[in-house]
Amino acid sequence: PALSPRDQALWDKLGRHITPEELKPPVVTELANQLGLQKEPLVAFLSRSVGRGQLVRVAPNRFYHPTAMYTLACIAEQVATDANSGLFDAKAFRDASGIGRNLTIQVLEYFDGTGLTRRIGDQRRIIKSSDEIFGRGG
């Protein structure tokens, strides 16, 4: 279905901030400030965008472009492959992705929820491929 003219205009503005290449998108409050919007209507729009498959909600305050999530999933796979045991921790993923500690935890918990990874103590193992979970970048 086509977006309403208002939603299309907002989507066009949003596209400068949540891009396929952006691995550290702004939190909702920062995004609202950058777009000159109130937080609640923006969250409602972002949630509708998730429902349409245009965005991925990783945490209550953080949304990603599906291609960026696919990129992060591929990074997780590579980190696991590089580890002798196939297990990796948050620090290894953080260092490989460059996204920072708090965001790393949010992303890894999201991956656990999707079935990409399984947490085993303080480490994770890849359970399904990024292609299987994210369909080659959304």
C-alpha positions as CSV (number, residue, x, y, z in Angstrom):
1,P,0.0,0.0,0.0
2,A,1.1,3.5,-0.8
3,L,2.0,5.9,2.0
4,S,-0.1,8.9,2.7
5,P,1.5,12.1,1.5
6,R,2.3,13.1,5.0
7,D,3.9,9.8,5.8
8,Q,5.8,9.8,2.5
9,A,7.2,13.3,3.3
10,L,8.3,12.1,6.8
11,W,9.8,8.9,5.3
12,D,11.8,11.0,2.8
13,K,13.1,13.1,5.7
14,L,13.8,10.0,7.8
15,G,15.9,8.5,5.0
16,R,18.7,10.9,5.7
17,H,19.0,9.6,9.3
18,I,18.2,5.8,9.1
19,T,20.0,4.5,6.1
20,P,21.1,1.1,4.9
21,E,24.7,2.1,5.7
22,E,24.1,3.5,9.2
23,L,25.1,1.0,11.9
24,K,24.5,3.6,14.7
25,P,21.2,5.2,14.0
26,P,20.1,7.9,16.4
27,V,17.8,7.2,19.3
28,V,14.2,8.3,19.0
29,T,14.7,11.5,21.1
30,E,17.7,12.6,19.0
31,L,15.8,11.7,15.8
32,A,12.8,13.7,16.9
33,N,15.1,16.7,17.6
34,Q,16.8,16.4,14.2
35,L,13.5,16.2,12.4
36,G,11.8,18.9,14.5
37,L,9.1,16.5,15.6
38,Q,7.4,15.5,18.8
39,K,8.6,12.1,20.1
40,E,5.2,10.3,20.4
41,P,4.0,10.9,16.8
42,L,7.5,10.0,15.5
43,V,7.4,6.7,17.5
44,A,3.9,6.0,16.0
45,F,5.2,6.6,12.5
46,L,8.3,4.5,13.1
47,S,6.1,1.7,14.5
48,R,4.0,1.8,11.4
49,S,7.2,1.6,9.3
50,V,8.2,-1.5,11.2
51,G,4.8,-3.0,10.4
52,R,5.4,-2.3,6.7
53,G,8.8,-3.9,6.8
54,Q,10.6,-0.6,6.2
55,L,12.4,-0.6,9.5
56,V,13.4,-2.9,12.3
57,R,12.8,-2.1,15.9
58,V,15.8,-3.3,17.9
59,A,14.9,-1.5,21.2
60,P,12.1,0.8,22.3
61,N,14.2,3.8,21.3
62,R,16.2,2.4,18.4
63,F,15.2,1.6,14.8
64,Y,17.3,0.3,12.0
65,H,17.0,0.0,8.2
66,P,16.7,-3.7,7.4
67,T,19.9,-3.7,5.3
68,A,21.8,-2.3,8.2
69,M,20.5,-5.2,10.4
70,Y,21.6,-7.6,7.7
71,T,25.1,-6.1,7.7
72,L,25.3,-6.4,11.5
73,A,24.1,-10.0,11.3
74,C,26.9,-10.7,8.8
75,I,29.4,-9.1,11.1
76,A,28.2,-11.4,13.9
77,E,28.6,-14.4,11.6
78,Q,32.1,-13.4,10.8
79,V,33.0,-12.8,14.4
80,A,31.7,-16.3,15.2
81,T,33.6,-17.8,12.3
82,D,36.8,-16.1,13.4
83,A,36.5,-17.5,16.9
84,N,38.0,-21.0,17.4
85,S,35.0,-22.2,19.3
86,G,32.3,-20.6,17.2
87,L,31.3,-18.6,20.3
88,F,31.7,-14.9,20.6
89,D,31.1,-12.3,23.3
90,A,29.7,-8.8,23.2
91,K,33.1,-7.2,23.2
92,A,34.2,-9.1,20.1
93,F,31.0,-8.0,18.3
94,R,31.3,-4.4,19.5
95,D,34.9,-4.2,18.3
96,A,34.1,-5.7,14.9
97,S,30.9,-3.5,14.4
98,G,32.1,-0.3,16.0
99,I,28.7,0.4,17.4
100,G,29.4,0.9,21.1
101,R,28.7,-1.1,24.2
102,N,25.0,-0.3,24.9
103,L,23.9,-0.6,21.3
104,T,25.8,-3.8,21.0
105,I,23.8,-5.3,23.8
106,Q,20.5,-4.2,22.2
107,V,21.5,-5.6,18.9
108,L,22.7,-8.9,20.3
109,E,19.5,-9.3,22.3
110,Y,17.5,-8.6,19.2
111,F,19.5,-11.3,17.3
112,D,18.7,-13.7,20.2
113,G,15.0,-12.9,19.8
114,T,15.1,-13.5,16.0
115,G,16.9,-16.8,16.3
116,L,20.1,-15.7,14.6
117,T,22.0,-16.2,17.8
118,R,21.7,-18.1,21.1
119,R,23.1,-16.7,24.3
120,I,25.2,-19.2,26.2
121,G,26.4,-17.5,29.4
122,D,28.3,-14.4,28.3
123,Q,28.8,-15.7,24.8
124,R,26.7,-16.3,21.7
125,R,26.6,-18.9,19.0
126,I,25.1,-18.4,15.5
127,I,22.0,-20.6,15.2
128,K,20.7,-19.6,11.8
129,S,22.3,-17.7,8.9
130,S,21.8,-14.0,8.3
131,D,20.3,-14.8,4.9
132,E,17.7,-17.0,6.5
133,I,16.8,-14.5,9.1
134,F,17.0,-11.3,7.1
135,G,16.5,-12.5,3.6
136,R,19.7,-11.1,2.2
137,G,19.3,-7.6,3.6
138,G,15.6,-7.1,3.7
